Amino acid sequence: MKKFNYTITDKLGIHARPAGMLAKAAKTYADTEITVTCNGKTSKATQLMKIMSLGVKQGDVVTVAAEGPSEEAAIAAMDDFFTSNL
């Protein structure tokens, strides 16, 4: 399992647009489970509504984890995604 922590800098946190983009990016790695954890709640990164239900706000620290055959590539892609979009 690979994981990293990221502090959300987007003023609106993880709202509909970036949540949709995140789910789409995570689906690229179908053989690897990618999760997002914030404030004690965890969601699969491919599940748009569950990501939004985490209620991630600006300044929150999220933990992104990947486990599976493509975890190295998946975690690198998620790190790039969060840095670029959130």
C-alpha positions, -999 to +999 in steps of 0.1 A: +000+000+000+012+035-009-002+067+005+003+104+010-012+133+029-023+164+012-036+197+026-065+211+005-058+246-008-089+250-030-112+277-014-143+254-019-126+222-008-136+191-028-168+201-045-186+187-075-162+196-103-129+183-088-147+153-072-159+143-107-125+147-121-110+127-093-134+099-098-127+098-135-089+098-129-092+070-103-112+048-126-081+047-149-066+023-123-094-003-122-071-030-108-061-008-078-083+005-050-077+042-043-092+057-012-095+092+002-098+096+040-106+129+059-119+135+094-121+098+101-143+090+071-130+070+041-144+068+005-133+050-026-120+076-050-141+062-078-174+070-060-183+106-067-211+111-042-192+094-014-162+117-021-184+147-018-201+133+014-167+135+031-172+173+034-136+182+027-130+219+032-100+242+025-073+235+051-084+199+057-057+172+055-067+142+034-049+108+032-049+092-003-040+055-004-037+031-033-035-007-030-032-031-058-011-041-089-008-005-102-004+013-068+029+030-077+014+046-109-019+053-092-005+071-062+018+091-085-012+101-106-033+110-076-004+131-061-002+150-094-040+154-095-043+168-060-014+192-065-028+205-098-065+207-088-070+209-051 
